[in-house]
Amino acid sequence: MIRQIGMTGHVVGALLIGVLIVVAPASAWQQDTPSPAPASSDLQSAKTRDGKEERDKPNATVGKSKSEKETGTINDRIFEVLPNYGTVENAKELPPLTIGQKFRLATAGVFDWGSYPFNGILAGIEQARNEPKAWGQGWDAYGKRYGASFADNSIGTYMTTAIFPSLLHEDPRYYQLGKGRFAHRAYHAVNRLFVSRTDSGHDHFNYSESIGNALAAAMSNIYHVPEDRTASRNASTFAFLILYDGMNNELKEFWPDIRRKVFHKDTP
């Protein structure tokens, strides 16, 4: 996702963790003698026990959204706030995403509740710096800056998570390495900016990241003021998008470790 600070834009990685679907075992029935129909109170107790048993399982699907179940991910919010859609934590191989799933993954990140205050903060920073100057001050100017920030984020996310991954058959999910030395894992996170997994499970150059961010930066010229429509601004925006995506990947890679050691949570 792109975010604009000053004359450049930032990207917010549509930022989510692999799980296995577990089915609770069914209870066995005696075959020798027929069992009487259970009373309603017994049925309720059974449901309660089963529900508790399901919730207690490490990889239980209780409370997960349809998108998370379909894509093998979970929105385990980074620092309990930042949306983390698209991260796979404990799986190396998953079924390929359909075009619809890729678009739903992007939509979940764009319209997550955390995106609204986030864009509001970015617009406030631009308002305080009076950039661009042509918009001036006041609530009308703030509304324009908020709209530009939200558009930047939305276009960037759809380009790199849905549109180009669908056209180029790439998997937009981030597969966490999770093991090894810190330097090796940090390199893995940065390397994912340039190497992407295809729908068939192979690795190749991450065209969606480069082409998607470049096109998103160019499209921002449509609604930015004329003084911002320069080649240098587009180039710096594109470079910052790549840098910020790399920072997002680092958070995705090491957040599960922070979650366990700082927040003492073994599972999302």
Buried (B, 14 or more C-beta within 10 A) or exposed (E): BBBBBBBBBBBBBBBBBBBEEEEEEEEEEEEEEEEEEEEEEEEEEEEEEBEEEBEEBEEBBEEBBEBBEBBBBBBBBBEEEBBBBBBBBBBEEBEBBEEEBBBBBBBBBBEBEBBEEBBBEBBBBBBEEEBBEEBEEEEEBBEBBBEBBBBBBBBBBBBBBBBBBBEBBBBBBBBBBBEEEEEEBBEBBBBBBEEBBBBEEEEEEBBBBBBBBBBBBEBBBEEBBEEBEEEEBBEBBBEBBBBBBBBBBBBBBBBBEEBEEEEEEEBB
